[in-house]
Amino acid sequence: MKFHFACVSLAALLAATAQSANAADFSVGSDGSVRDMSSPVPAVAVPAPVPVPEYRPQWYFRFDAGIGTINKPDISQSGYQYGGLISGNEYTGNNTGGNGFAGLTGPELQDLDPTQYSSDFSNLSTFGGGVGYYLGGGFRLDATVEKRSNDQVYTGNAEDWDSYGFDGSGNYITDLNGAGAAVDTRTTLTVSDRTDVDGTIWMANAYYDIGTYRGFTPYVGAGIGFIWNQLSRTHSTTVQSCDNETTPGCTGGATVYENEESTEANTISLAAAAMAGFSYQVSDITSVDIGYRYLYLGGTNFAMSINDAESRVEIGDQHVHQVRAGLRFDVN
């Protein structure tokens, strides 16, 4: 009976051992040892996700157009005088003499009257482009080149003088059909002067972007630079004479003297600006820019020779108020 119980106990022990062996996973190593494969596998560290940096452009290109009002600058001319009295039966235009216009009378020498200058300075348009750089913290810089629209200053003046013969007593003969009347002439002197003003504006600008609200970014800015003035001037003087005795009340007549001079010049003047406006981002790289600009353009002057005399035209400072619109393109 004891033997039977011992056999049953041994069989139960072997069954339990076999079940435990089946529950575990064993392997045989190269050295013949048995290894339990059911032990936990060491964990492998997984790198944390790398955050994608937010893109901020550094450079941008811009293209702008503007239109606005401009004041009429002060305009003057010095050096040249037109007219001249008869001296020895010679017309002394610009007081040089020797033109041989016998029998003609004319005005005393006089300057071109500044009050008679007219101009088309009423509005000024500009268009151009530039390149800029974002400094950070809302600050940015750009350099721009713009072409300005053409303006003109001009004057014209025509005056008549009548000369009468004298009778034997030294009195004017006013009756053109009277006996012994000398040849009566009417002299017409016409002066025309025009200067075309064109140019290119070169500016360095600084801005502060105040902040972005629903895509709108208001800003303020200022600029300094220069304007390269391209100037062209044409002057003409014409003298005509008419026999007022044979053709009473005549106008014009035969041209007895005509002179035309023209010249071109390039000058540099100061330019400055103050701006305020806003931009609106329409895509990842494109913004619309709309704003106001006050633009100061310094005056200029240049000289030309008229009938061997130096004539200098001076054009005063110009003050411009503009509305501008353009596009900015950020560079990836």
PyMOL commands that set and color helices and strands:
alter all, ss='L'
color gray80, all
select helices_A, chain A and resi 2-23+93-95+114-116
alter helices_A, ss='H'
color red, helices_A
select strands_A, chain A and resi 26-28+34-36+59-70+75-78+81-82+110-111+118-119+123-136+139-163+185-209+216-243+254-281+286-297+300-306+309-315+318-331
alter strands_A, ss='S'
color yellow, strands_A
deselect
rebuild
show_as cartoon
